[in-house]
Amino acid sequence: MMERFIEILKYIILGIIQGITEIFPVSSSGHLTIFSRFLGMDLSNLTIFLMITNTGSFLALLFFFRNDIKNLITGTWKYITKGNQAFKEDFFYILKLLIAVIPIGIVGLLIKDYLPNDLLTVGFSLIITGALLFYVYHTRNTKWQQDITWKNALIIGAFQAFGVLPGISRSGITMIGGLTQKIELKKILKFSFLSYIIVSVPVMILGFYEAYHASESIDYVGYGLAFIMSFIFSLISVKLLYQYVKVKNLIVFSIYCVIVGALCIILNIWVF
């Protein structure tokens, strides 16, 4: 009985970690790899677990941005069906989001079965994330542009494609891609998370499909609780991020990623 309770508690912890690290630029897949190792959990279906907990984050972001999504959809519909020029930018914004998610969709499909999830890979990837965050930290005094152009969307999409690698934060690399294009932080956060919502729809469907076919090795109670925790803590985290994070604060995430990445490499060499 106690062993089962501890096992469930571990899934809850992983769900909380997923919820927080999916939103903040520190890599959710990297942290799940780290903590599943330290908690002694055999997540042989880590990819499925990631897909299911990502669904929790997806629903949290869907709820947080519900008004923005509603306005974009209704505006696009009015532009397409009635030719109302007042809503042209809503239609173009959705097209830019689609352009930005194409690279990560293609890369994810091609290499998802070949992605390493060892501590060494996560460690180096986190250090790279930290270094890039340190680079864009120096843009804090930049004069920001107001709109995301077609070129910006394509470049952001190219950056975002690297987010499939464990240890490379998808939200972080998207943020980095946007800030290098001199896009104001809150605008790129919104663009990043809305693109994540689009990517998450096929990922969610694939995750539940694969979970169904791997039913014998899936702990449905544990995965379900992790999903719930992921939703709750993703919602809390995105509210905090939107309220408090500024470009000058990215140095904190940069230092964190470098320290955790270095620890992963050391532990991989000396312990595991």
GIURCOR-V741883 format. One record per residue. SS is DSSP state (@ for helix, = for strand, . for the rest). OMEGA is omega in degrees with one decimal (999 if undefined). Layout:
ss=(SS	SS)
omega=(OMEGA	OMEGA)
This chain:
ss=(.	@	@	@	@	@	@	@	@	@	@	@	@	@	@	@	@	@	@	@	@	@	@	.	.	.	.	@	@	@	@	@	@	@	@	@	@	@	.	.	.	.	.	.	.	@	@	@	@	@	@	@	@	@	@	@	@	@	@	@	@	@	@	@	.	@	@	@	@	@	@	@	@	@	@	@	@	@	@	@	@	@	.	.	@	@	@	@	@	@	@	@	@	@	@	@	@	@	@	@	@	@	@	@	@	@	@	@	@	@	@	@	@	@	.	.	.	.	@	@	@	@	@	@	@	@	@	@	@	@	@	@	@	@	@	@	@	.	.	.	.	.	.	.	=	.	.	.	.	@	@	@	@	@	@	@	@	@	@	@	@	@	@	@	.	.	.	.	.	@	@	@	@	@	@	@	@	@	@	@	.	.	=	.	@	@	@	@	@	@	@	@	@	@	@	@	@	@	@	@	@	@	@	@	@	@	@	@	@	@	@	@	@	.	@	@	@	.	.	@	@	@	@	@	@	@	@	@	@	@	@	@	@	@	@	@	@	@	@	@	@	@	@	@	.	.	@	@	@	@	@	@	@	@	@	@	@	@	@	@	@	@	@	@	@	@	@	@	@	@	.	.)
omega=(179.9	179.4	179.1	178.0	179.8	179.3	178.1	179.5	178.5	177.7	177.9	179.1	179.4	177.6	177.4	179.2	177.4	-177.6	-178.8	-171.8	174.4	-176.6	180.0	-173.1	-177.1	175.4	177.9	-178.9	178.1	-178.6	176.4	175.4	-179.3	-172.9	175.9	176.9	-177.3	177.9	178.5	-178.6	178.9	178.9	178.5	176.6	-177.2	-178.9	178.9	179.0	178.1	-179.0	-177.9	178.4	173.9	177.6	175.2	177.3	178.9	-178.7	177.6	179.2	176.8	178.7	-176.8	-176.9	-172.4	-178.9	177.4	-179.1	178.9	-179.2	179.0	-178.1	-179.4	178.2	178.5	179.5	179.2	179.4	-177.3	-173.4	-175.4	179.9	-179.2	-175.2	179.4	-176.9	-178.1	-177.8	175.8	178.1	179.7	-179.8	178.2	176.9	178.2	176.0	179.3	177.2	-176.6	-176.4	-179.1	-178.5	-178.0	176.8	180.0	-178.9	-179.7	179.2	-176.0	-171.0	-175.3	-179.0	-176.2	-176.9	176.6	177.0	179.2	-176.6	-178.6	178.5	179.2	-178.7	-179.9	-179.6	177.6	177.7	176.9	177.3	179.4	179.7	179.2	176.4	177.1	178.6	-177.3	173.8	-179.0	176.7	-171.6	-180.0	-178.8	171.9	-171.5	174.9	-171.2	-173.2	174.1	-178.3	176.5	178.7	177.5	-178.7	180.0	179.6	177.0	177.9	178.5	176.8	-174.6	-179.3	179.7	-179.4	177.5	-177.3	177.3	-178.7	173.3	-177.5	179.3	178.5	180.0	-177.4	175.8	176.6	179.0	178.6	179.8	-178.6	175.6	176.5	176.6	175.8	-178.0	-168.3	-177.1	177.0	-179.4	175.8	178.2	-179.9	179.8	-175.6	175.6	176.2	176.5	178.7	179.6	179.9	-173.1	-178.2	177.7	178.3	179.0	180.0	179.4	-179.5	-179.7	175.9	-179.5	177.7	178.9	-178.2	176.6	-169.8	-176.0	-177.8	-178.7	173.2	-172.0	178.4	179.9	179.3	179.7	178.5	177.0	177.5	-179.3	179.0	178.4	178.4	-175.5	-174.3	171.8	-179.6	177.6	-175.3	-178.5	176.2	178.7	-178.7	-178.3	-175.2	-168.7	-171.2	174.2	-177.8	-178.2	179.1	-178.2	178.3	179.1	179.4	178.1	179.9	180.0	-178.2	-179.6	-179.4	-179.4	177.7	179.0	178.3	178.1	-179.2	179.3	-179.1	178.3	-178.4	-170.4	-174.2	-171.6	999)
